[in-house]
């Protein structure tokens, strides 16, 4: 079994898996999403790729996009980017209720996988249960995942 998840002290792992609900599958694969918002996210840092895991009924890693920028920002600033995330401002406001800031991932072109990686395959090949929010992946895991997905 290959190691996919990065160790806690591994600071040289800029790529991560981020979980999405199934409603985001089409907007992501159609390259309509260039900003992703999260209440919980990593501390500000340079990131590599965001791997998109879509939950049920898809239950698979569907592709990746280069993270062109990431930062935690005040919610009012994040609201101005709602159109980039293909989310209505009122929906984003409800999502951010009670938070002072959001993590905002700015994305390059989304690259759908030729062979999406199912939750079962993630578990059997890597011992990974898809995250509720995000998980950093090791460099070795990234290479193995890219090979498995045909990236």
N, C-alpha and C positions, 0 to 999 in steps of 0.2 A: 504494500500500500504506500503510495506517495504522500508526502506531507504537503498539504495545501495551505493550511492556516499558518500565518506567520507567528513566530514566538513573540511574547510580550515585549521582550527587550530587543527585537529585531527592528531597528529604525530604518533599514535600507530596503523597505518593502512598500513602494509607493502605490501599488495597485490594490483594489478592494472589490469585494462583492457587495452589491447593494440590493436589497429586496424591494420589489414593487408589487402592487396588486395587479390582477390580470387586465384591468382597464388600461394599463399603460403599455401593454404589448404593442399594439398597432402604432400609437404615436411615436414610440421609441424606434421601431423598425422602419417607419416611414421618415425618419430623421426630422420630425417636427419638434422634438424636445432638445433645447440647447441649454437649459438650466434645470437643475433638480434641487429641491428644497428638503431639508431634514431638520427636525427638532433636535435630534441627537446626531452628532457627527464628530469626526476627528477634530483635534485642535488644528489650527491653521498650519498647513504644511504643503509642500509641493507633492502632487500626486501624479501617478502614471495613468493607469486605465481604470475605468469603472466598469465592472462586469455586472450585467443586469440579470438578476434572478427574478422571474415572474412566478408568483404563487398560483394556487389552484384556480382554475382547472389545468393551467399550463404546467406548472410545477417543474420548471426547467430554467437553466441559464441560457438566455437567448442570444446574447451578443455582448459587445463591449464598445466603449467610446473613450477616446483620449480625454482626460480631464485637462482642460486648458487653463483653468484657474479654480481655486477653492478658497473660500473664506467664510468665517462666521461673521454675520453682519446684523445690525439692528433690523428688527422686523419691518420697520417702515421703509428702509432701503431695499429689503428683499421684495416687498410688495410691488415695487416699481419694475421688477423683473418677471412678474407673473406671466406675462405674454410669452416670454422666452421659454417658460416651463409648460406652456399650453395648459395652464390652470387659471380658472377664473379668480379674480382678486378676492371676491367674497369667500370662496372656498379656501384660498390660501390664508385669509384672515382667520377663518374658523380653525384651520389646522394649527395656526400659530398662537391661538388663544392661550394667554397666560405665560407666554415666552417673551423675553426681551430681545432675543436674537435667534437667527436660523443659520444653519450651515447651508451654503449655496455652492453647488458643483456646476461649473460652466463646462459644457461638453463640446468636443469636436464631432466629426461625422460618426454616426453610429454604424458599427460593423456587425450585421446579423451573422450568427454562426451558421455554417452550412450544415452542421450537425449539433443542434441544441443538446445541452447536457442535462438529462433528467435528474430529479432529486434522488432517485434510486441509484443512478450512476455516480453522482457526487458522493453518496454514502458508501457504495461498494468500492469505488476507485480511490477515494480520499478520506473516508471516514468522516465526512463533513455533513452536518445537518444545516440546511440553508438558514442564514441568519434572519432574525426578525428585523434588524436594521442594517448593520454592515459588519464585515469582517475583513481584515487585511489578509492578503495572501502572500505566501513566500515566493521568492524568485523562482525556485525549483517548481513549486506548485503552479505558478503562472505558466511556465514553459510546458508543463505536462497538460494543463488545462487547455492551452491554445492548441496543442497537438490533438487532443481528444475532440475538440470542437471544430477542428478544421480551420482555425484562424491563421 
